[in-house]
Amino acid sequence: MEDKLHHGVGVLFENEEQDQYFVQRKDKDYPIEKYRNGLSFFGGKVEEGEVLIDALRRELTEEIVASKVLDRLNYQLIGHFLIEGDRPYFFDLFCCKLDNETFQSLSNSQILEGEGTIKSKAELVNEDWIWNLDQVIGRYFEL
């Protein structure tokens, strides 16, 4: 019997000009030491039978204290990726383009896991990502 691959979901928040992006940075409490201080998308695991957008919304409420902002956002599915590495897995990336006021409001929200950070495209493609998610950000900017 084949092992079932892990399935993750995440979102990339963008400002109006699409020159600033809000992502998550793992902190010193992240359980896997080599990924501490690495970048990640806000999101997490898709549970068995869970609809992608529902998984994303659930994960966001677990990571960001901004329910009034999060509830009214529109998320666009960008792609379904097979992440290569020691432990391959599937990852679905959503994008959420925000007006600048909402972007600033969200980026000032309390983050419950790690911290939120605003990055440029150049910073995103040159920083260390956890779980080989650099593969996703690289492909995102190729689209």
C-alpha positions as CSV (number, residue, x, y, z in Angstrom):
1,M,0.0,0.0,0.0
2,E,1.3,3.4,-1.0
3,D,1.7,6.2,1.6
4,K,-0.6,9.1,1.0
5,L,1.2,12.4,0.4
6,H,0.7,15.3,2.8
7,H,-1.4,18.1,1.4
8,G,-0.9,21.7,2.4
9,V,-2.5,24.9,1.5
10,G,-1.4,28.5,1.8
11,V,-1.9,32.1,0.7
12,L,0.2,34.9,-0.6
13,F,-1.2,38.3,0.4
14,E,-0.3,41.1,-2.1
15,N,-0.8,44.9,-2.0
16,E,-2.4,46.8,-4.8
17,E,0.8,47.5,-6.7
18,Q,1.9,43.9,-6.3
19,D,5.3,45.0,-5.1
20,Q,4.8,44.0,-1.4
21,Y,3.8,40.6,-0.1
22,F,2.8,39.6,3.4
23,V,4.1,36.2,4.5
24,Q,4.9,34.3,7.7
25,R,8.3,33.9,9.3
26,K,8.7,31.0,11.6
27,D,10.2,31.8,15.0
28,K,12.4,30.2,17.6
29,D,9.5,28.1,18.8
30,Y,8.9,26.3,15.5
31,P,9.4,22.6,16.3
32,I,11.8,21.8,13.4
33,E,15.0,23.7,14.2
34,K,16.4,23.9,10.6
35,Y,13.2,25.8,9.6
36,R,13.3,28.4,12.4
37,N,13.4,31.9,10.9
38,G,12.4,30.5,7.5
39,L,9.6,32.0,5.4
40,S,6.3,30.3,4.8
41,F,2.8,31.1,3.5
42,F,0.1,31.5,6.0
43,G,-1.8,28.2,5.9
44,G,-1.3,24.6,6.8
45,K,-2.5,21.1,6.4
46,V,-5.6,20.1,4.4
47,E,-7.6,17.6,6.5
48,E,-9.0,14.4,4.9
49,G,-12.2,15.4,3.0
50,E,-11.8,19.1,3.6
51,V,-12.4,21.6,0.8
52,L,-9.3,23.7,-0.1
53,I,-10.8,27.1,0.7
54,D,-12.3,25.8,3.9
55,A,-8.9,24.4,5.0
56,L,-7.3,27.8,4.1
57,R,-9.8,29.8,6.1
58,R,-9.5,27.5,9.1
59,E,-5.8,27.7,9.1
60,L,-5.9,31.5,8.8
61,T,-8.1,31.8,11.8
62,E,-5.6,29.7,13.7
63,E,-2.7,31.9,12.7
64,I,-3.9,35.5,12.3
65,V,-6.1,37.5,14.8
66,A,-8.0,39.5,12.2
67,S,-11.3,37.7,11.7
68,K,-13.1,40.8,10.5
69,V,-10.5,41.4,7.8
70,L,-10.1,37.7,6.9
71,D,-13.9,37.0,6.5
72,R,-14.3,39.5,3.7
73,L,-11.3,38.6,1.6
74,N,-11.4,37.0,-1.8
75,Y,-8.9,34.2,-2.4
76,Q,-7.9,33.1,-5.9
77,L,-6.5,29.6,-6.4
78,I,-3.1,30.0,-8.2
79,G,-2.0,26.4,-8.6
80,H,-1.6,22.9,-7.3
81,F,2.1,22.0,-6.9
82,L,4.0,18.8,-6.2
83,I,6.8,19.8,-3.9
84,E,10.0,17.8,-4.5
85,G,12.4,16.8,-1.7
86,D,13.0,14.2,1.0
87,R,9.3,14.1,1.8
88,P,7.3,15.1,-1.4
89,Y,3.9,16.6,-0.8
90,F,1.1,18.5,-2.5
91,F,0.6,22.2,-2.0
92,D,-2.1,24.5,-3.2
93,L,-1.4,28.2,-3.3
94,F,-4.0,30.9,-3.2
95,C,-3.4,34.6,-3.8
96,C,-5.2,37.5,-2.2
97,K,-4.8,40.9,-3.7
98,L,-5.6,43.7,-1.2
99,D,-6.1,47.4,-1.3
100,N,-3.3,49.2,0.5
101,E,-5.4,50.0,3.6
102,T,-6.5,46.4,4.0
103,F,-2.9,45.2,3.4
104,Q,-1.6,47.5,6.1
105,S,-4.4,46.5,8.5
106,L,-3.7,42.8,8.0
107,S,0.1,43.2,8.3
108,N,-0.5,44.9,11.6
109,S,-2.6,42.1,13.0
110,Q,-1.6,39.9,15.8
111,I,0.1,36.7,14.5
112,L,-0.4,33.6,16.6
113,E,2.3,31.4,15.0
114,G,5.7,33.0,14.2
115,E,5.4,36.5,12.9
116,G,4.1,38.4,9.8
117,T,6.6,40.1,7.6
118,I,6.3,42.3,4.5
119,K,8.7,41.4,1.7
120,S,9.4,42.5,-1.9
121,K,9.6,40.1,-4.8
122,A,13.4,40.1,-4.7
123,E,13.4,39.3,-1.0
124,L,10.9,36.5,-1.4
125,V,12.9,34.7,-4.1
126,N,16.2,35.1,-2.2
127,E,15.2,34.2,1.4
128,D,15.1,30.7,2.9
129,W,11.7,29.0,2.9
130,I,10.6,26.1,5.0
131,W,9.6,22.7,3.5
132,N,11.0,23.6,0.0
133,L,8.3,26.2,-0.5
134,D,10.9,28.2,-2.5
135,Q,9.8,26.0,-5.3
136,V,6.3,27.5,-5.1
137,I,7.3,31.1,-4.8
138,G,9.7,30.7,-7.8
139,R,6.9,29.2,-9.9
140,Y,4.5,31.8,-8.8
141,F,6.6,34.6,-10.1
142,E,7.1,32.7,-13.4
143,L,3.3,32.7,-14.1
